[in-house]
Amino acid sequence: MKSNNTREIENVLKEIFTPTYLVVEQSTLVSKKFKILIVSSKFANKSSSGTNNDTEVFQALKNKIKIQDPTIEELDIATYVPSKFDVNSPRLFKTYKYSSMLPNFSKQLVL
């Protein structure tokens, strides 16, 4: 059964990225750790914008990654464009700790 936090994270990511494939799992050992696998065509043209896909995921979840009582303190993220995703292939997740995610926001976003 999914937690409320997991459902909320899924809803935010669905709204912003309109993914063709999305998996959000909460760790059973660490309550504020989540694993996100997201496939979206919105990741296709990022070379000109100067942001990477993981940073866009952080920004989408900024209300969950905040200084006061954060919902998320660690993320394992794998992002793909639909043309590069095979459901049967192994995934490469990058792990981000709370302290490494915070610098991606201005102070107004995290307070």
Helices and strands as residue ranges (DSSP letters): H 4-17, E 21-26, E 33-39, G 41-43, H 53-60, E 74-80, G 82-84, E 94-97, H 98-101, G 102-104, H 107-110
